[in-house]
Every structure is written in C-alpha cells, then in structure tokens.
Amino acid sequence: MRFAERQKHAPAISLRLTPLFVLFLAASGGILFDHVLDAQPIALLTAFAGCLTIGTLALCTRRIRAATILVLLTVALLFAIRHHFQWNLFPANHIALRTIQPQGQATRLQAVVLQAPRTLPESDTDVLQTIPSDVRSTMLVRAIRANSSDDWMDVSGTVRVTIEGVPDQVRAGDGVQLTGVLRRIAPALNPGQMDFQKFYRQDRILCHLLVSHVQNVQVTQRRWGGFFALMDRARNHFNRILHRHLDPQQATVAAAIILGQRESVDRSIIDQFMETGTLHVLAISGLHVGIVSGIFLLAATRKIIPFHSGTLAVVALVMAYALLTGSRSPVLRASILVAIVCSSWLTRLRAHSFNSLSAAALVILFHNPCDLFSPGAQLSFIAVGTLSAVAPFLFLGPPIDPLDRLIWKTRPLPVRMMRTFIYGVVRMLLASAAVWLTTLPIVAANFHIVSPLAIPLNLIIWLPVTVIMLAGGLTILLGLVLPPLAALPAVFCHWGVTALLSLTDDWHHLSGSHFWVAGPPAWWQISFYGLGFGILCTQRKSAANVLSRLGFVATMIIPFAHGIYQHAVPRHEVQCTFVAVGHGSAVIVQLPAGQTLLYDSGRLGFPKPAVDAVSHVLWHRRIRHLDAVIVSHADADHYNAIPEIAERFSMGIVYAPPHVLKDDSPGVALLRSEMTRHGIPLKEIVAGSKLKIGGDVSASVLHPVRTELDGPDNINSVVLSVEYQGQRIILPGDLENPATTALTQAYPGHYQILMAPHHGSLSSSPDEILRWTTPQSVIISASEKDDADQIVARYQSTGATALHLARSGAVVVRFRNDAYRIETFLPVAEGKSPTFDTKNDHSQSAKNFTQVE
C-alpha cells in the first residue's frame, strides 16, 4: 500500500474509543473553572457530593446519558477541588502568613531538609557584570519552627533557601537551623515577564530565605528521612561519582542529562541549548526514558532476555528512574506510557495512543493540577500527541501489500538497506518537523524564540545523548560496585558530552539558527490547538474537517504576518515606560508616529535580568525595532544590557555623551565593539541636541556640555527632556553636583514627571532638583533596600507622588490631550510593598495596570 493510500485510511480520533480523553477534557475544564473563578471550597464540595449521588442513582436506574453527563461533572468538580486545595488553601500557621520580618531583619528557622544543597553556577567573568558573585547553592526545606521577635512559634510550609557558599555536610532528611532574611517570593515586576511567585506557588512554595554565609547553616539532627530523602541522597551520590570521573563542566552537563540536576549548568550553556531548540535535552523527558527503556524492550522483543520478566523489569526500571530524577511531569508522563505499553504487550490488549496519553495526563493533573498551566508539561504532552496523530501519515517503510513485498524482496540487499535508511531519516525528519510546528506557539509565547534548525539538529543529537545516557549510567553503576573500572565508560561519556556541546555550539552560530519573536497571544494559541484537534476528531471528507483545515491554515498565517512581527500601533499619545530592572535604569519612550526610544538599559550586578525585563516589555508591546538608544553615562548599570538587547532587537542609532565614546574601560569598549559588529552607528550627544521626532513631541538634551566637567562620570550624565502638549518629563541619569546646580541655573524648571537621579540616592541633591523641577510624580528606579522607605518619604515631602519600581513594578506614564496618567503594574498602597494574598495574584496583562490617582 502506497503512502497516499495509507493516508486515506488513517483513522480520525473517535471520542467513543477514547473515554479517558473525555475525562481528561472534563478534568481540565474543572481546573480552569476554579483557576478563573476561584470558587468557594464549600460550594465545590457540595456540588461534588450532589453530582456523585445523583450520578450513582442515574447509573443504577440505567439512565446512561444522564449518568455520563453527571460522571463528567463529578470528575470536573473533583479536579476543581484538587486545584483549589493546591493553589489557594494554606494552613493558618504557614510560614508565609506568620513570620515575615521587616526589610533586612534576620529570621531564625528550624527545618528539615527536603532537597540537599545544589551548587549554582558561578557568575560569568563578564566585563559587563558590575559585582562579581561568590559560589552559591540552593536547597529546599520544610519549616518546623521560626523565631519572630525572640519568640519561637510552630510553622509549616516549604521554603526555598539560597546560601552564599556550599554547606557540604547537609543531607536530605537532616534537621537544620538557618539564619537569614526571609521574604515572600516576589511577583513579576514587568508585563510579559516570568512570574516566579506563580511558578513556585504551583509547588506550594511561597517564601525564600537568603542565608549570607555557610556558618549560618547548622545541622541540629542527623535523620534518614523518608523515601524521597533517600532518593535525593542517591541522586547526589551519583552526581559525585560523575564529578569524580569527569571534568567539572562535563560532569554538570552529564548530571543534568542523566539525573535532571540542571541547577549547576552554566548559564551560557543553557542559553546555547535554548537558542538551538534543544533545551529539552537538559530536562529529563520522554527522550531520556525512551533511551533507558528502549534497549531493554528491544532485548525483550528479540528474546535476548525472557519476554515477560524483561518487560516487567522495564516497567520497574522506568518508574525507579522517574522517582530518582524527581518525578517531573515529562518523565512521569513517559514512565506511565511505557508502563501502559508494556501492560498491553503482556495482556495482548491494544492500547489506544490517545487513551494512554490521557491516562498519564489524569495521573499527573491529580498529582499537581497546576501542571495544566506549565509550559514544560504542555510541550511534553503536545509532542507525544503529535507523534501519535501523524504516525499513520509517516509510515514510509517497506510495503505491506503481499505483491509489493515480493517485489521488494527481489531487490539487492544494499538497495533495500539504503532505501530503508532513507525512509527512516525522512520519517524522523517529518516527525521532528511536525513536533516543532505544533509546539512552536507555546515555545514562541513563553520563550520568545523560534529555532528552525532544531528540526534536523534534534535528530543528530540522538547519538551523543544516547552515548551520554548509557556511558554515564555505566559509570555510575561501576562507581558503586567497582570504582577502578568506572574510568573506562567515563571516557565515552566525556566524548558524548564534548560532541553534544560542539554540535549545539556550531549550530548556534549558524546564520538563521534562531530568531527572537514576541510570540502569539493566548487567543491565537487556543484557536490553533482547537482547530487542530477539530481536524483530528472529524471525518476526513466531512465539511467540518474542511472548514477546520482552512481555519487551521489561516491561524498559522495570521500571527506570523500580523501578530508576531507587527510593530506597536501608533497612537495619539506619548507613552513612557519605566522598566523595573532592580538597581539600574531602563526607560522606553513610545512616540505618536510609531518611533521607539530607549533611554539606558542596565542594572547593578549580572545584566541578564535587565535584558529579560526590557525584552519582555518590548515583546509585550509588539515592538521589534528601537529607533534610538541613549546611553546616559559610562556606569555599567546604565548600559550593560544593551549589547544583548541588540541581539534580540534591531536598533537604528545609539547616542552617548563624549566621555562614553572615549572611555577605555573594558565594559564601554565592549559596548562600542558590539554596536560596530551589529552595524549600529554611535553618535555623540551633548547639551543643545534635539532628536528629530516630528509632530508635537520634542526631545531635548539639557546636559552634558561639550566641555565636560571634571569628576566622576555621574556629573556628565545625559539629561533628557521630553515634552508633549505642554506636559514634560525629565530623565537625569545619575546626575549629581556640581552638575545639578549648573543645570538648574541654565534652564527653567517645572516638570510633571521626574525620574529620581542616581536611583533616588539621598547624596544626589534631591532637594535642589525637587525645587527646580517641582514634579507632581517621581519615579525611583532602584532595588528594594533598607533605606527605601526613607527615600520615598524624602521625595514625597514636597507633595509629589513617589513610586518605587521595586514595589510598584513597571510604571507607565501616558501623555495625551494636555493631561497625563500614571499606571503601575502592581497595586500600590501608600508606597508599601504589595502583600501576599492567597486569593488574588498579580496578572501580567496590561489590562490589570492600576491607575495612580
């Protein structure tokens, strides 16, 4: 039978043959219902009991249709209740609700270690990093008692701990006493940015403890702990074996691939895998479980080992591997599918692929309903579902018709081998392309990257990943029983890691290997997958199928022609966005004619968080081109994010004061070289310069003068004044005396909006610039510090509204019709930090910006 004939006979998905898929849809609906409406638990429990009772009666009276509907409602309510308990309900003595101390005050915590300390990668030796950080580690603990105001109280809850250093003697299950600064995990501060508060809340983690030294971690009791503590100890012991026989970098990559310990992998390597579309290699997934189980299943089917006992051993092996690697959703899904396949072989019953996948989904969602919203879990199930759906279309092997098979056997063996190989490669390429296409919307929306070269690369890396899994596993096994012999497989593991890193690095540098995009909106993703599912569920020749296919094609074209690559729609207003980057500065100015101006972009310390914050705001606004970038002065916390932003967005021109163009410091030299590499011109900007914008908008430079003032870079900061319809905003960089005095004497004052100079530092003559500008609102671009309250009070002493970006999140100022409006990303109450609420969470949608009166 030819390929076209097989395609005609490919069956559509029948809901009658996949009852578990219907239950999965009901469970997902229940989770969505509670997630959106936040129903009361009493109402959910009452409705569940009612549906269960009435459904049982309907089933006993053989009212099948009514019983079916009530069963689906019961399942939906069951999963809604499970989601409500996972997401919303916390005990009254939870540590996040009882013991949060004032800013900077230490907390003593007695806890049990759930996950032993894992070393975090050292910071890159990057000239753009202003503050080098020491080696750090992270672990999870279960809180037991906490000290608040010299009183110990019983508490509960899981706490994420970050330690400056690595406490070597701490093991999972141990009782410890920790001293550090306890904080609630902060929500996202900018639109489109990843919300770590929601991310950790999915696992019921609400707090973070920062321990400044390993001496503040004391083991108070040695315990064996439970089963999961033993698994964590085994995982760490296996990791030490790999580090004993491999180079540090090779060992961290091998541990990530084999054991799922990705925390120690260098950030540059993670970025390299992400940009080549192979990040799933570093996250235990179906690929890893397939390699682990594939060899044993092949041996069992070839009768190399006893079939029944070998198949059962494979089930036990993959389940043990899932527990060893932390039981994450992708590996748990793959393990359940392997167990179902093996059970079908043993019982000689056919397992429907979508039924099996739905069974795995129901188990995972009951374990943690929040996985429904996890991109990792979504990608895992969509990839396997895609392979199941396209499998009938990709069967390109030898013919199955008897006459065709006879003709096939008469051909020479080399011809058959070559054609079989070609068929296999083509089939895998088509399957890889299908998975890449169906997962593209989620990848683009969450990671903002498109990697077309991932289609062939994901086939090529199978070999080195298989070598790493087998050789690394053998290294661990021999390291346990015969340590001297472990060095031999470690050599092959080293070669596999080296080949894998070389492949991803080479492909990463190829032209067109990846593109940064804004990503499609949520409504488009729902349409895409809804229409795709409609195609699978309808008959091949039906009108509904034809309409679904046409809608599917239209849905594919729209976002790439309009949604993803469309520039922000011009409006009759000036919109100025102060991005929350920590201690640093980044201001995005959008103009009525469609131009976009970026004033500074950087932060103190590692620049990557500032890069991500600015990028997500730009992607959220569908902006892909920056017409001009202004560097205020030569301090790295004002420019160290610009080189990487230039990798993600196109730039028209970069303006900088004279001292930046002449500065020989490594960071500024790197900035200039990166702009040259991207073909972005650099132009000097001094007092009197005006940007050509057009319309009613004027952007004027008030400082520095061409004859620079003697002193630090701060006094020669670019001071930019933007005016629209009588409303003015001033961006002063890190301006300080004597430049402040000179500026106030040279230009008339009064500005509606002032960005506090030098991040609100009280040493930057705030009183003088406040008297000169007489602002109605002051924006403070800084991280949360001990003196934040004092800074806010100082700027509010003149009657202005002071907004601290570490507390309000991104601030948007809209100038329109002789008036302006200020919006904050997070709710603000009297200048205080947002408090954690178990019922309300801060959305990343621009619709939820709150207006400051």
C-alpha positions, 0 to 999 in steps of 0.5 A: 500500500502506497503512502497516499493510500495509507493516508486515506485510511488513517483513522480520525480520533473517535471520542467513543474509543477514547473515554479517558480523553473525555475525562481528561477534557472534563478534568481540565475544564474543572481546573480552569473553572476554579483557576478563573473563578476561584470558587468557594471550597464549600460550594465545590464540595457540595456540588461534588457530593450532589453530582456523585449521588445523583450520578450513582442513582442515574447509573443504577436506574440505567439512565446512561446519558444522564449518568455520563453527563453527571460522571463528567461533572463529578470528575470536573468538580473533583479536579476543581477541588484538587486545584483549589486545595493546591493553589489557594488553601494554606494552613493558618500557621504557614510560614508565609502568613506568620513570620515575615520580618521587616526589610533586612531583619534576620529570621531564625528557622528550624527545618528539615531538609527536603532537597540537599544543597545544589551548587549554582553556577558561578557568575560569568567573568563578564566585563559587563557584570558590575559585582562579581558573585561568590559560589552559591547553592540552593536547597529546599526545606520544610519549616518546623519552627521560626523565631519572630521577635525572640519568640519561637512559634510552630510553622509549616510550609516549604521554603526555598533557601539560597546560601552564599557558599556550599554547606557540604555536610547537609543531607536530605532528611537532616534537621537544620537551623538557618539564619537569614532574611526571609521574604515572600517570593516576589511577583513579576515586576514587568508585563510579559515577564516570568512570574516566579511567585506563580511558578513556585506557588504551583509547588506550594512554595511561597517564601525564600530565605537568603542565608549570607554565609555557610556558618549560618547553616547548622545541622541540629539532627542527623535523620534518614528521612523518608523515601524521597530523602533517600532518593535525593541522597542517591541522586547526589551520590551519583552526581559525585561519582560523575564529578569524580570521573569527569571534568567539572563542566562535563560532569554538570552537563552529564548530571543534568542529562542523566539525573535532571540536576540542571541547577549547576549548568552554566548559564551560557550553556543553557542559553546555547541549548535554548537558542538551538531548540534543544533545551529539552535535552537538559530536562529529563523527558520522554527522550531520556526514558525512551533511551533507558527503556528502549534497549531493554524492550528491544532485548525483550522483543528479540528474546535476548532476555525472557519476554515477560520478566524483561518487560516487567523489569522495564516497567520497574526500571522506568518508574525507579528512574522517574522517582530518582530524577524527581518525578517531573511531569515529562518523565512521569508522563513517559514512565506511565506510557511505557508502563501502559505499553508494556501492560498491553504487550503482556495482556495482548490488549491494544492500547489506544495512543490517545487513551494512554496519553490521557491516562498519564495526563489524569495521573499527573493533573491529580498529582499537581493540577497546576501542571495544566498551566506549565509550559514544560508539561504542555510541550511534553504532552503536545509532542507525544500527541503529535507523534501519535496523530501523524504516525499513520501519515509517516509510515514510509517503510517497506510495503505491506501489500503481499505483491509489493513485498515480493517485489521488494524482496527481489531487490539487492540487499544494499538497495533495500538497506539504503532505501530503508535508511532513507525512509527512516531519516525522512520519517524522523525528519517529518516527525521532528518537523511536525513536533516543532510546528505544533509546539512552536506557539507555546515555545514562541509565547513563553520563550520568545524564540523560534529555532528552525534548525532544531528540526534536523539538529534534534535528530543528530543529537540522538547519538551523543545523548544516547552515548551520554545516557548509557556511558554515564549510567555505566559509570555510575553503576561501576562507581558503586560496585567497582570504582577502578573500572568506572574510568573506562565508560567515563571516557565515552561519556566525556566524548558524548558530552564534548560532541553534544556541546560542539554540535549545539555550539556550531549550530548556534552560530549558524546564520538563521539558527534562531530568531527572537519573536514576541510570540502569539497571544493566548487567543491565537494559541487556543484557536490553533490547538482547537482547530487542530484537534477539530481536524483530528476528531472529524471525518476526513471528507466531512465539511467540518474537517474542511472548514477546520483545515482552512481555519487551521491554515489561516491561524498559522498565517495570521500571527506570523504576518500580523501578530508576531512581527507587527510593530506597536500601533501608533497612537495619539499619545506619548507613552513612557515606560519605566522598566523595573530592572532592580538597581539600574535604569531602563526607560522606553519612550513610545512616540505618536508616529510609531518611533521607539526610544530607549533611554539606558538599559542596565542594572547593578550586578549580572545584566541578564535580568535587565535584558529579560525585563526590557525584552519582555516589555518590548515583546509585550508591546509588539515592538521589534525595532528601537529607533534610538538608544541613549546611553546616559553615562559610562556606569555599567548599570546604565548600559550593560544590557544593551549589547544583548538587547541588540541581539534580540532587537534591531536598533537604528542609532545609539547616542552617548555623551563624549566621555562614553565614546572615549572611555577605555574601560573594558565594559564601554569598549565592549559596548562600542565593539558590539554596536560596530559588529551589529552595524549600529552607528554611535553618535555623540550627544551633548547639551543643545541636541534635539532628536528629530521626532516630528509632530508635537513631541520634542526631545531635548538634551539639557546636559552634558556640555561639550566641555565636560566637567571634571569628576566622576562620570555621574556629573556628565550624565545625559539629561533628557527632556521630553515634552508633549502638549505642554506636559514634560518629563525629565530623565537625569541619569545619575546626575549629581553636583556640581552638575545639578546646580549648573543645570538648574541655573541654565534652564527653567524648571517645572516638570510633571514627571521626574525620574529620581537621579542616581536611583533616588540616592539621598547624596544626589541633591534631591532637594535642589532638583525637587525645587527646580523641577517641582514634579507632581510624580517621581519615579525611583528606579532602584532595588528594594533596600533598607533605606527605601522607605526613607527615600520615598518619604524624602521625595514625597515631602514636597507633595509629589507622588513617589513610586518605587519600581521595586514595589510598584513594578513597571510604571507607565506614564501616558501623555495625551490631550494636555493631561497625563496618567500614571499606571503601575503594574502592581497595586500600590498602597501608600508606597508599601510593598504589595502583600501576599494574598492567597486569593488574588495574584498579580496578572501580567496583562496590561489590562490589570495596570492600576491607575495612580490617582 
